Amino acid sequence: MKVNLIPILFGLVMMVGLVSGQSQILPKCGLDCITKAVLNLTCAPTNIPCICTNAALQSQAHQCVLGSCTIREQLVTLRITNTQCGVRPARDRSWVPPMIFFIIFAGIIFILRLVSRIVCHSKLWWDDFFNLLGAVGCVAHTTVGFVGANLGFGTDIWAVPPENITKILILAYIEFILYNWCEITLRTSVLLFYLRIFATGTAPRLTFWAVLIISDTLSVGFFLFNIFQCTPIKHFWQHWDGEHEGYCVGANKVSISGGVIDLFWTLVILVVPLPHILRLQLPLYKKFAVTVMFAWGIWCVLFFITLAPHLTCYSDGIGLQLWSGIELDVAVICACLPSVYPLFLRMIRRRRPQDPLPMPDSSVATIGGSGGKRSGNFKRRDHGRVTAD
């Protein structure tokens, strides 16, 4: 039995003809696959609704395209056929509102930290500087994510122009680096914060300095590993189409190993000060500061548990984007709250002038003065004044 090719070709022309007023050319491999699928099944070549809704035809054509076409040709074939069949690309923007909320909240708390330093006449120290670096990194991390969303991040890949896919992967590489940057700077800020708390006593300070040096050294090493995980580096954002030579360490391996390392150092930072804190008789506001830092550690552990499924499935970019961004923002918030507490106390004491003022020139988290320097012993005099002996 002879097959009349005229209606078949007519149907294919209808299928891959004008879309949105622009002529689009279906790759030869895609055209061949669709032709074979139409010939093997019962849909009439001119019956476009049947061709678009026939699951067996779609499956056969899809498998053929995957085996016969390059990645770029696959995407072009999917884009043309899906558009002609009225399939709209899925766009996931559910992650944008929580990202906006948390970065704004973190920015407000960070500004209050600086205001508290000024209003309460507390000296800026290295923990403030590293917290600033971490906060800037968080803003950059979120901004890069929003730029990626405008380029098509969160959209079905077949609907994203190939040049945008490359740009999105460049932005993903930048986010990798910024995430590591924020982890290092915020962890350093917390450890320096501990040095504010334990301004006196050799043993705890030596312990914190040792943890700080070892953790930062290893973290910087992993930071460099992330930068050079692909050879050449540009292969990170070029390898997606399979047309460039190079080598990259598996993305899942990098994400999982980075998450495990961050969790380990978080637990270390959480546990190391415990013996020393339990031996101290801290005022209420200093207990609050320490509690916030422990809350930061607990939050990081919970975030790792939430992130774990997304780390094992690297293609779930939305989950990684959302939870990694929130993790960094919460870290900034927790690192800033102890320094905001003196401002909160000052606002309360304006309503209660009979209460004694907090120690001058001290952070909420300082025992013996800012930056580990003893500022003197203070005790209350008459009329509610605080003086140094």
N, C-alpha and C positions, 0 to 999 in steps of 0.2 A: 504493500500500500504506500503510495507516494504522499508525502506531506507537502502541502502548499505553503511555501515559505513567505508568501506575500503578506497574509494576515499576521503571521508571527512577527515579521519585521515591523509591520505597522504597529502592532501592540508594543513592541520594544521601544519603537520610536516615541510612542505616546508615553511610555513609562519613563524614558530618560530625556524627554524633550525639554521644552521651556519650563523652567521652574522660577517662579517669582519674576518673570520677565527677562531672565538671563539664561542663555544657552549653556548647559553643562554637559561635558563629555564624559560618559561612563568609561572607565578603563576597560581595555579589551578583555582582561581576565574576568572582570565582573560581568561584562556582557555575555561572555561564553558561559559562565556559570548560570546566569539567569536563563539563557537560551536552553541549556540542558535540563534545567529544572522544569521549565514550561513544557518542553517536549515530553518529559517523562510523566507528567501528571495531567489531571483532567481539566484544568482551567483553560478556557479559551484564550488564545493569545491577546485578544482584544478586551478581555474581561478584567480590567484593572482591579476592581474591588475583590474579585476572586483571588487574583495573584497576590494582592496585599494582605489578604486575611487567611490564605491557605497555609496552615502551620507546617504541613509536610513539605510544601514547596519552599517556604521560607527557610526551614531547617536544612534542606538539601542545598539550596543556594548558599546559605551561610557557611556550611562546612566546606563547600567548594571554594568559596572566596578566601576562607582562612588558609586553605592549602595551596591556592594558586596565585594569590596576589601578595604584593609587598604590603607592609603596614600602612604606608601612605595610600596605596591603591585601595586597601580595605576600607579606610576611613572615607575616601571619596565615594566609593560604591555605596557605603552605608548612608552617607549624607544625601546623595542624590535619590536613592530608592526610598529612604524614610521620608524625605521631604515630599516626593511625588505621591507617596501613600498617605500623606497627612499625619505622619508621626511627629509629634512635637518633642524636642529634647527635654529631659528632666533637668531642673535646676534646683539645687539645694542651697538655700540661703538661711536655713534655720540656725546656723552657727553665728551669723552676723550680730543679731541683737544681744546675746549674752557676752560676746566679745566686746561690743561697744560698752555695755554696762560695766564690766569688770575693769576695763582699761581706764574708764572715766573715774570709777571709784578708787582705783589704785592711784591715779593722778591726784585726786583730791586729798587722799591720806598723805601722799608724799609732800604736797604743798603744806599741809598742816604740820608735818614734821619740821619743815624749815621755819614756818611761823613760830612754832613752839621754841625752837632754838633761839630765835630772835627775842621773842617776848619774855622768855624765862631766863635770858642771859646765859644760856648754856653754850659752851664752846663746841665748835664743829671739830670732828675728829675723823680718823681714817674710816671708821664704819659708816659715817655719813657720806664720804666720798665714794666708797664702793657701792653704797646703796643708790647713789645718784647714777653711777654707771649702769647698774642693773635696771633702774627705772627707765633710763634712756633706751636701753636694749629692748625692754618690754614694749615701749611705744613703737620702736622700729619694727619689732616682730609683728605686732598687730597691723601696722601700716602696710607692711609687705603682704600680709594676708589679704587685706582689702584690695590692694592693687591686683593681686592674683585673681580675686573674685571678678573684678571688672574685665579681666582677660578671658575668663571662662572657667576658672576653678569652681568646682561644684556642679558643672554642666556635663552632660553626656559627652564623651570625648569625640564622638563622630560629628558633633555639631560645633566643635572648636576648630578654628583654622590651624593648620599645621604650624605656622609661624608662632601662634599664640601658645601652642603646647610647649615649644622650646622656651619661650619666655616664662611660662608658668614654672617649668623645671628649674630655670635660673633662679627664680624667686624662692622655690623650695630649697635650693642649695643655700641661699642667703639666710633663710629661716633656720636651717640646720645650724649654721654658724652663730646666729643671734641667740638661739636657744642655749647653746653651750656657753656663750658669753654671759648670758644672764645667770645661768646656774653657777658659774664660777664666781662672779662678782657678788651675787646675793649670798652665797654660802660663805664667802670671805667676810662680808658685812656682818653676818650672824656671829661668826667666830670672834671678830673684833669686838662685837657687842658683848660677848662673854668676857673679854678682857676688860671691858669697862666695869662689869659686875664684880669681877675678882681683881680689883685694883691692888689688893694686898694679898700676900701669901705666895710663896715661890712655887710650890708644887702645882696648884691648879693652873697658874699662868704658863709654866713650862709645858704642861699637858696640852693646853690650848694652842700654844705656839707650835708644838710638834704636829698636832692634827692639822693646823692651818697650813704648814709648810708641805707636809706629805700630801694632803688632799689637793692642794692647788697645783703641786708639781704633777701629780698623776692626771688631774683634770686638764691641765694645759697640754699634756701629752695626748690625751684623747681628743682634745680640741684640734690639735694639729693633724691627728689621724683622720678626723672628719673632713678637714680641708683637703687632704690628699687621698681620700678614699677611692678616687678614680684616677686612672692614668691614661691619657692626660686629664687634667682637672675638668676641662670642658666636656669630656665624655659623659659626665653626670647628666648634662642637659641635652646631649646629642644622641645618646644611645637608644632612645625610645623607638626610632624608626628602623633600627637594625642596619643602617647604611654606613655607619662610621666604625672605624677600628679603635679599639681601646679595651680597658678592663676596669670594672668597678667591683668593690666588695659588696656582697649582697646587702640590699637596703634593710631587709629584716634583721640581719645579723648586727648591723650598725645600730639600729634603733633599740633592739633588745639589749645589747651589751651596754649601750649608753644609759638605758633605763635602770639596769641592774647596778651599774656603777653609782648613779645618782642616788638610788635607794640605799645602797650601802653607806655612803658618806652621810646621808641624812640620818640614818640610824646611829651612826657613830656620834654625830653632833648632838643627837638627842640623848644619848646614854652617857657620854663622857662627863658632862657637868653634874650628873645626878649625885654622886657621892659627896661632892663639895657643897652642893646646894643643901643637901639634907643636914649638913653640919652647921649651917648658917642660920642665924635668927634674923630674918629679913623683915623690914617694915612692909606694910600692906602693899604700898605702891610698887615696891621692888618685887614682891611676890607676883603682882600682876604682870610686870615686865617679863619675868621668867616664864610665867604661865603662857603668855602670848608666844614666846619663842618655842615652847614645847608644842603649842597648838600648831605652829608652822610645821614642825617636824611631823606631827600626826597627819596634817593635811597632805603633806608631800607623799606619805605612805599611802593614804587613801587615793590620791590622784594616780599613783603608780598602779594600784590595783585596777582603777578605772581605765587607765591607758593600756594595760597589758594586752587585752584582746586586739586593740588597734595596732600595737607594735608587732604582733604576730601576723597581722594582715595589713601590710604596708599600703596596699591599694586603697584602704579606707582613709583617704586623705582628710575627709571632713572630721572624723573622730580625732585624728592626730592634731589637726589645726585647732579644734575647739578646746580640747582638754589640756594640751601643752600650753596654749595661750592663757587659759584660766589658771593653770598651775603657777605660771610665772607672775601673774598679777596678784594672786593670793600671797605668794612669797614676798612681794614688795609690800603688800598691806601689813602682813604680820611683822616684817622687819621694821616697819615705821611706827606701828601702834605704841610700843613702849615709849618712844620719844614724843608722841603726841599726848601721852597721859599727863605730863606736867601742865600742859596748856589746859587740859580738862580740869585739873585740880585748881588752877588759878581762876578759871571761870566760876567754879563753885565757891571759892573763898571770897570772891567779890561780893557774894550774897551773904557770906558768913565771915565778916572781918575779924571776929574774935579768935578765929583759928590761927595757929602759927603758920607762917609761910614755910615752904620747903627750903631745903638747904640751898644757898646761893651758889651759882656757877656749877651746878651739878646736873647730870642727866638722870632721868628716872632710873637708869640701869647702872648707876655709878656707886661703888663702895670705895670711898676714899678720894673721890674727885674724878674729873673727866680725863680720859686717856690714860688711866692707870696711875695718875699722880695724886698723892695724898694732899687734900686741900685743908686739912686741919680738923680738929674735933669741935663740934658745934653743940651748944646747949642753950636752952631758953633763958632769957633774962626777963626783967620786969617789962610790963606793958606789951608782952607778946613779941619782943624783938629777938632775933637770932643773931648771936655773935660768935666769933671764933676765939678759942682760947690760945 
